[in-house]
Amino acid sequence: MPTFTYKCPNCDGGLIFDPETQRFECEYCNSLFTREQLESQPGDQNVGEEDTPKNNDKGQEEEFSHTAEYVCPSCGAEVVVDETTAATYCFYCHNPVVLSGRMSGKFRPERVIPFQITRKEVEEKFVSWCKKKKFMKKDFFSQSQQEKLTGVYLPFWLVNCRTIARLRAKGNRVRTWRSGDMQYTETEEYDLIREGEIQFSELPFAALNRKEMELTRGIAPYRFQEAEDFTMAYLSGFQAEKRNLESSDLKPQAQSQVGEYSRKLLQETISGYTGVSVREMRHSILADEWKYTLLPVWALTYRYKEKSYYFAMNGQTGKVCGEVPLSWGRLAVLAAVVSAVAFGIFLIGGWLL
């Protein structure tokens, strides 16, 4: 499988994608190039040496059974990655390395949303977010932790589909009035039917069955209309994961989700009733189109007392979510202060009495 390092046409340094300028920057001579300029360069200026992955021996440890080794085209060092990694850094020369074979053929994405949040911006937002967490462990947002912030492209399937749906419900209208000493209640019941053809666009489904994908739930949605046609150059300077779930694996999930969305949309058309209860819901997907797309995420994980905590930011919109470890020492101090204040109030109250 070939490994790629995108080279600067001016000085032969490694190029990385810059979210701020939306261009490709050389870390050595600071030259900037557009995607069109990069693609117009001769192939041998942008492509490194080709190398074949070294297969693991059958007797290797289980923990290495899902990894592979590649040779960095810049310095010759071995780059060890797991089975889904498609782009990374060389740990020795820090040149970006794209494992092109994992983004080619049927695994080549159709679309990509490039990063629009820079590392400087994500570090500033990370510190600001952490400072709002009053009882968080201090070392969670230390400088060493900030250095672990990683920009990674995660794989998704985006689905466009057309469905026909039919909802049957029972509605009632209740009217109450008084006449003399008597109170009357009148209840009218109605059979309600709503049906129609519904078009859904760009419903996202995670194409990688790893726990890290849970991070994306809290930072959705993305502006999918800003997606670009995929080119491997966008991966340079970031990490990337390839999919291990096919569209066929996700169709039952899509069928269920489309049904739930359809029910909500049809139910929202019912108004003017005291109460509504759904009796029956049917839907059928008439046509669907699946597009393999990479979405940008800034992520950080933190291990504390056998539990993992995380911080994630949408690499396009800047939306943040995460979970932080609590400092039980600081909480104990707060509890002691509150107890002391309460005890003082009790003593003062007793003295006044």
Secondary structure, 3 states (H helix, E strand, C coil): CEEECCECCCCCCEEEEECCCCEEEECCCCCEECHHHHHCCCHHHHCCCECCCECCCCCCCHHHCCEEEEECCCCCCEEEEECCEEEEECCCCCCEEEEHHHHCHHHCCCEECCCCCCHHHHHHHHHHHHHCCCCECHHHHCHHHHCCCEEEEEEEEEEEEEEEEEEEEEEEEEEEEEECCEEEEEEEEEEEEEEEEEEEEEEEEECCCCHHHHHHHHHCCCCHHHCEECCHHHHCCCEEECCCCCHHHHHHHHHHHHHHHHHHHHHCCCCCCCEEEEEEEEEEEEEEEEEEEEEEEEEEEEEECCEEEEEEEECCCCCEEEECCECHHHHHHHHHHHHHHHHHHHHHHHHHC
